[in-house]
Amino acid sequence: MTGKELLYIEDALGHEKFMKSCSKKAASKMQDVNLSNYLTELEQKHTELYSKFLNLL
């Protein structure tokens, strides 16, 4: 794997970690159950994506 590819994966990991934390934080503040559930699903999706990127290393 090239240095450029490693930088891309590192950047993608950072984005997924950020999106996961934002989704989790927003879900905990939602009063609408449907929105909260949707944000929880997004959090799970970003967790999966984070794991996939991590497995590339």
Biopython code that builds the backbone (N, CA, C, O; Angstrom):
import numpy as np
from Bio.PDB.StructureBuilder import StructureBuilder

atoms = [
    (1, "MET", "N", (0.845, -1.165, 0.000)),
    (1, "MET", "CA", (0.000, 0.000, 0.000)),
    (1, "MET", "C", (0.901, 1.241, 0.000)),
    (1, "MET", "O", (1.888, 1.320, 0.730)),
    (2, "THR", "N", (0.533, 2.177, -0.821)),
    (2, "THR", "CA", (1.346, 3.388, -0.934)),
    (2, "THR", "C", (1.056, 4.353, 0.220)),
    (2, "THR", "O", (0.058, 4.224, 0.928)),
    (3, "GLY", "N", (1.942, 5.302, 0.381)),
    (3, "GLY", "CA", (1.757, 6.317, 1.416)),
    (3, "GLY", "C", (0.494, 7.132, 1.196)),
    (3, "GLY", "O", (-0.193, 7.510, 2.144)),
    (4, "LYS", "N", (0.198, 7.398, -0.082)),
    (4, "LYS", "CA", (-1.002, 8.167, -0.408)),
    (4, "LYS", "C", (-2.264, 7.386, -0.034)),
    (4, "LYS", "O", (-3.230, 7.961, 0.467)),
    (5, "GLU", "N", (-2.248, 6.100, -0.277)),
    (5, "GLU", "CA", (-3.394, 5.256, 0.080)),
    (5, "GLU", "C", (-3.571, 5.198, 1.594)),
    (5, "GLU", "O", (-4.696, 5.233, 2.094)),
    (6, "LEU", "N", (-2.473, 5.109, 2.314)),
    (6, "LEU", "CA", (-2.546, 5.100, 3.778)),
    (6, "LEU", "C", (-3.111, 6.411, 4.319)),
    (6, "LEU", "O", (-3.892, 6.414, 5.270)),
    (7, "LEU", "N", (-2.713, 7.513, 3.710)),
    (7, "LEU", "CA", (-3.252, 8.808, 4.114)),
    (7, "LEU", "C", (-4.754, 8.890, 3.850)),
    (7, "LEU", "O", (-5.501, 9.453, 4.650)),
    (8, "TYR", "N", (-5.189, 8.327, 2.727)),
    (8, "TYR", "CA", (-6.608, 8.320, 2.403)),
    (8, "TYR", "C", (-7.384, 7.526, 3.455)),
    (8, "TYR", "O", (-8.421, 7.983, 3.935)),
    (9, "ILE", "N", (-6.890, 6.350, 3.811)),
    (9, "ILE", "CA", (-7.569, 5.506, 4.789)),
    (9, "ILE", "C", (-7.596, 6.185, 6.156)),
    (9, "ILE", "O", (-8.602, 6.139, 6.863)),
    (10, "GLU", "N", (-6.491, 6.809, 6.517)),
    (10, "GLU", "CA", (-6.435, 7.530, 7.787)),
    (10, "GLU", "C", (-7.461, 8.654, 7.813)),
    (10, "GLU", "O", (-8.133, 8.859, 8.824)),
    (11, "ASP", "N", (-7.583, 9.370, 6.727)),
    (11, "ASP", "CA", (-8.552, 10.460, 6.612)),
    (11, "ASP", "C", (-9.975, 9.907, 6.688)),
    (11, "ASP", "O", (-10.828, 10.470, 7.374)),
    (12, "ALA", "N", (-10.224, 8.810, 5.985)),
    (12, "ALA", "CA", (-11.556, 8.199, 5.991)),
    (12, "ALA", "C", (-11.917, 7.708, 7.387)),
    (12, "ALA", "O", (-13.068, 7.835, 7.806)),
    (13, "LEU", "N", (-10.952, 7.149, 8.113)),
    (13, "LEU", "CA", (-11.200, 6.700, 9.484)),
    (13, "LEU", "C", (-11.600, 7.882, 10.373)),
    (13, "LEU", "O", (-12.512, 7.775, 11.193)),
    (14, "GLY", "N", (-10.918, 8.984, 10.200)),
    (14, "GLY", "CA", (-11.244, 10.186, 10.972)),
    (14, "GLY", "C", (-12.653, 10.692, 10.682)),
    (14, "GLY", "O", (-13.380, 11.093, 11.591)),
    (15, "HIS", "N", (-13.030, 10.667, 9.401)),
    (15, "HIS", "CA", (-14.370, 11.116, 9.025)),
    (15, "HIS", "C", (-15.438, 10.192, 9.599)),
    (15, "HIS", "O", (-16.454, 10.660, 10.115)),
    (16, "GLU", "N", (-15.215, 8.897, 9.512)),
    (16, "GLU", "CA", (-16.199, 7.945, 10.035)),
    (16, "GLU", "C", (-16.335, 8.054, 11.548)),
    (16, "GLU", "O", (-17.441, 7.973, 12.083)),
    (17, "LYS", "N", (-15.224, 8.236, 12.229)),
    (17, "LYS", "CA", (-15.259, 8.399, 13.686)),
    (17, "LYS", "C", (-16.041, 9.660, 14.052)),
    (17, "LYS", "O", (-16.833, 9.649, 14.994)),
    (18, "PHE", "N", (-15.820, 10.740, 13.315)),
    (18, "PHE", "CA", (-16.522, 11.995, 13.554)),
    (18, "PHE", "C", (-18.023, 11.842, 13.298)),
    (18, "PHE", "O", (-18.845, 12.292, 14.097)),
    (19, "MET", "N", (-18.373, 11.205, 12.179)),
    (19, "MET", "CA", (-19.788, 11.025, 11.837)),
    (19, "MET", "C", (-20.489, 10.125, 12.859)),
    (19, "MET", "O", (-21.649, 10.355, 13.203)),
    (20, "LYS", "N", (-19.786, 9.109, 13.335)),
    (20, "LYS", "CA", (-20.350, 8.228, 14.356)),
    (20, "LYS", "C", (-20.660, 9.014, 15.620)),
    (20, "LYS", "O", (-21.748, 8.888, 16.182)),
    (21, "SER", "N", (-19.705, 9.825, 16.071)),
    (21, "SER", "CA", (-19.916, 10.586, 17.307)),
    (21, "SER", "C", (-21.010, 11.637, 17.136)),
    (21, "SER", "O", (-21.780, 11.879, 18.066)),
    (22, "CYS", "N", (-21.090, 12.263, 15.964)),
    (22, "CYS", "CA", (-22.148, 13.253, 15.718)),
    (22, "CYS", "C", (-23.524, 12.597, 15.713)),
    (22, "CYS", "O", (-24.480, 13.130, 16.276)),
    (23, "SER", "N", (-23.611, 11.432, 15.071)),
    (23, "SER", "CA", (-24.889, 10.712, 15.016)),
    (23, "SER", "C", (-25.334, 10.296, 16.405)),
    (23, "SER", "O", (-26.506, 10.429, 16.758)),
    (24, "LYS", "N", (-24.394, 9.792, 17.193)),
    (24, "LYS", "CA", (-24.716, 9.349, 18.551)),
    (24, "LYS", "C", (-25.184, 10.520, 19.411)),
    (24, "LYS", "O", (-26.170, 10.412, 20.140)),
    (25, "LYS", "N", (-24.472, 11.628, 19.319)),
    (25, "LYS", "CA", (-24.803, 12.815, 20.102)),
    (25, "LYS", "C", (-26.180, 13.358, 19.707)),
    (25, "LYS", "O", (-26.989, 13.705, 20.567)),
    (26, "ALA", "N", (-26.433, 13.428, 18.408)),
    (26, "ALA", "CA", (-27.715, 13.951, 17.928)),
    (26, "ALA", "C", (-28.865, 13.019, 18.314)),
    (26, "ALA", "O", (-29.940, 13.484, 18.691)),
    (27, "ALA", "N", (-28.640, 11.701, 18.222)),
    (27, "ALA", "CA", (-29.691, 10.734, 18.568)),
    (27, "ALA", "C", (-30.090, 10.860, 20.033)),
    (27, "ALA", "O", (-31.262, 10.710, 20.378)),
    (28, "SER", "N", (-29.122, 11.133, 20.885)),
    (28, "SER", "CA", (-29.429, 11.236, 22.315)),
    (28, "SER", "C", (-30.225, 12.499, 22.649)),
    (28, "SER", "O", (-30.875, 12.565, 23.692)),
    (29, "LYS", "N", (-30.176, 13.493, 21.774)),
    (29, "LYS", "CA", (-30.874, 14.749, 22.023)),
    (29, "LYS", "C", (-32.241, 14.821, 21.353)),
    (29, "LYS", "O", (-33.021, 15.728, 21.641)),
    (30, "MET", "N", (-32.541, 13.880, 20.465)),
    (30, "MET", "CA", (-33.798, 13.905, 19.722)),
    (30, "MET", "C", (-34.965, 13.494, 20.591)),
    (30, "MET", "O", (-34.876, 12.539, 21.362)),
    (31, "GLN", "N", (-36.053, 14.220, 20.461)),
    (31, "GLN", "CA", (-37.282, 13.844, 21.152)),
    (31, "GLN", "C", (-38.170, 13.005, 20.241)),
    (31, "GLN", "O", (-38.969, 12.196, 20.713)),
    (32, "ASP", "N", (-38.025, 13.200, 18.948)),
    (32, "ASP", "CA", (-38.783, 12.415, 17.973)),
    (32, "ASP", "C", (-38.168, 11.016, 17.884)),
    (32, "ASP", "O", (-36.993, 10.871, 17.548)),
    (33, "VAL", "N", (-38.954, 10.007, 18.183)),
    (33, "VAL", "CA", (-38.461, 8.629, 18.232)),
    (33, "VAL", "C", (-37.974, 8.164, 16.862)),
    (33, "VAL", "O", (-36.955, 7.479, 16.767)),
    (34, "ASN", "N", (-38.692, 8.530, 15.806)),
    (34, "ASN", "CA", (-38.291, 8.112, 14.460)),
    (34, "ASN", "C", (-36.940, 8.702, 14.071)),
    (34, "ASN", "O", (-36.091, 8.012, 13.508)),
    (35, "LEU", "N", (-36.751, 9.966, 14.373)),
    (35, "LEU", "CA", (-35.465, 10.604, 14.073)),
    (35, "LEU", "C", (-34.343, 10.001, 14.910)),
    (35, "LEU", "O", (-33.236, 9.784, 14.418)),
    (36, "SER", "N", (-34.632, 9.741, 16.148)),
    (36, "SER", "CA", (-33.638, 9.137, 17.035)),
    (36, "SER", "C", (-33.234, 7.751, 16.528)),
    (36, "SER", "O", (-32.051, 7.409, 16.517)),
    (37, "ASN", "N", (-34.214, 6.962, 16.112)),
    (37, "ASN", "CA", (-33.928, 5.632, 15.569)),
    (37, "ASN", "C", (-33.103, 5.726, 14.294)),
    (37, "ASN", "O", (-32.172, 4.946, 14.091)),
    (38, "TYR", "N", (-33.446, 6.680, 13.436)),
    (38, "TYR", "CA", (-32.702, 6.863, 12.191)),
    (38, "TYR", "C", (-31.242, 7.235, 12.480)),
    (38, "TYR", "O", (-30.322, 6.709, 11.854)),
    (39, "LEU", "N", (-31.050, 8.132, 13.419)),
    (39, "LEU", "CA", (-29.688, 8.544, 13.762)),
    (39, "LEU", "C", (-28.902, 7.397, 14.405)),
    (39, "LEU", "O", (-27.690, 7.293, 14.220)),
    (40, "THR", "N", (-29.582, 6.554, 15.147)),
    (40, "THR", "CA", (-28.929, 5.374, 15.721)),
    (40, "THR", "C", (-28.507, 4.423, 14.610)),
    (40, "THR", "O", (-27.432, 3.827, 14.678)),
    (41, "GLU", "N", (-29.352, 4.275, 13.581)),
    (41, "GLU", "CA", (-28.983, 3.458, 12.418)),
    (41, "GLU", "C", (-27.769, 4.047, 11.702)),
    (41, "GLU", "O", (-26.882, 3.315, 11.263)),
    (42, "LEU", "N", (-27.738, 5.374, 11.589)),
    (42, "LEU", "CA", (-26.581, 6.027, 10.965)),
    (42, "LEU", "C", (-25.317, 5.783, 11.775)),
    (42, "LEU", "O", (-24.245, 5.551, 11.215)),
    (43, "GLU", "N", (-25.447, 5.835, 13.082)),
    (43, "GLU", "CA", (-24.294, 5.570, 13.941)),
    (43, "GLU", "C", (-23.759, 4.153, 13.695)),
    (43, "GLU", "O", (-22.548, 3.948, 13.603)),
    (44, "GLN", "N", (-24.655, 3.196, 13.590)),
    (44, "GLN", "CA", (-24.253, 1.810, 13.333)),
    (44, "GLN", "C", (-23.596, 1.676, 11.961)),
    (44, "GLN", "O", (-22.614, 0.950, 11.809)),
    (45, "LYS", "N", (-24.136, 2.375, 10.965)),
    (45, "LYS", "CA", (-23.565, 2.330, 9.615)),
    (45, "LYS", "C", (-22.147, 2.895, 9.615)),
    (45, "LYS", "O", (-21.253, 2.335, 8.978)),
    (46, "HIS", "N", (-21.940, 3.999, 10.326)),
    (46, "HIS", "CA", (-20.607, 4.601, 10.372)),
    (46, "HIS", "C", (-19.629, 3.728, 11.168)),
    (46, "HIS", "O", (-18.431, 3.719, 10.886)),
    (47, "THR", "N", (-20.138, 3.006, 12.147)),
    (47, "THR", "CA", (-19.308, 2.060, 12.887)),
    (47, "THR", "C", (-18.850, 0.934, 11.954)),
    (47, "THR", "O", (-17.692, 0.518, 11.990)),
    (48, "GLU", "N", (-19.776, 0.448, 11.121)),
    (48, "GLU", "CA", (-19.438, -0.601, 10.148)),
    (48, "GLU", "C", (-18.406, -0.097, 9.136)),
    (48, "GLU", "O", (-17.442, -0.796, 8.824)),
    (49, "LEU", "N", (-18.614, 1.102, 8.636)),
    (49, "LEU", "CA", (-17.685, 1.673, 7.664)),
    (49, "LEU", "C", (-16.304, 1.876, 8.283)),
    (49, "LEU", "O", (-15.286, 1.639, 7.632)),
    (50, "TYR", "N", (-16.273, 2.315, 9.540)),
    (50, "TYR", "CA", (-15.007, 2.493, 10.249)),
    (50, "TYR", "C", (-14.272, 1.160, 10.317)),
    (50, "TYR", "O", (-13.071, 1.091, 10.054)),
    (51, "SER", "N", (-14.993, 0.114, 10.668)),
    (51, "SER", "CA", (-14.385, -1.220, 10.767)),
    (51, "SER", "C", (-13.865, -1.694, 9.414)),
    (51, "SER", "O", (-12.796, -2.300, 9.338)),
    (52, "LYS", "N", (-14.606, -1.425, 8.360)),
    (52, "LYS", "CA", (-14.172, -1.841, 7.021)),
    (52, "LYS", "C", (-12.879, -1.131, 6.616)),
    (52, "LYS", "O", (-11.958, -1.748, 6.080)),
    (53, "PHE", "N", (-12.829, 0.179, 6.882)),
    (53, "PHE", "CA", (-11.600, 0.912, 6.571)),
    (53, "PHE", "C", (-10.435, 0.407, 7.418)),
    (53, "PHE", "O", (-9.316, 0.272, 6.925)),
    (54, "LEU", "N", (-10.700, 0.133, 8.679)),
    (54, "LEU", "CA", (-9.661, -0.347, 9.576)),
    (54, "LEU", "C", (-9.122, -1.703, 9.114)),
    (54, "LEU", "O", (-7.927, -1.974, 9.238)),
    (55, "ASN", "N", (-9.990, -2.538, 8.589)),
    (55, "ASN", "CA", (-9.581, -3.856, 8.102)),
    (55, "ASN", "C", (-8.697, -3.769, 6.846)),
    (55, "ASN", "O", (-8.005, -4.729, 6.507)),
    (56, "LEU", "N", (-8.721, -2.637, 6.170)),
    (56, "LEU", "CA", (-7.844, -2.458, 5.005)),
    (56, "LEU", "C", (-6.385, -2.365, 5.423)),
    (56, "LEU", "O", (-5.486, -2.630, 4.624)),
    (57, "LEU", "N", (-6.154, -1.994, 6.662)),
    (57, "LEU", "CA", (-4.793, -1.877, 7.156)),
    (57, "LEU", "C", (-4.335, -3.245, 7.555)),
    (57, "LEU", "O", (-3.203, -3.409, 8.010)),
]
sb = StructureBuilder()
sb.init_structure("model")
sb.init_model(0)
sb.init_chain("A")
sb.init_seg("    ")
for serial, (resi, resn, name, xyz) in enumerate(atoms, 1):
    if name == "N":
        sb.init_residue(resn, " ", resi, " ")
    sb.init_atom(name, np.array(xyz, "f"), 0.0, 1.0, " ", f" {name:<3s}", serial, name[0])
structure = sb.get_structure()
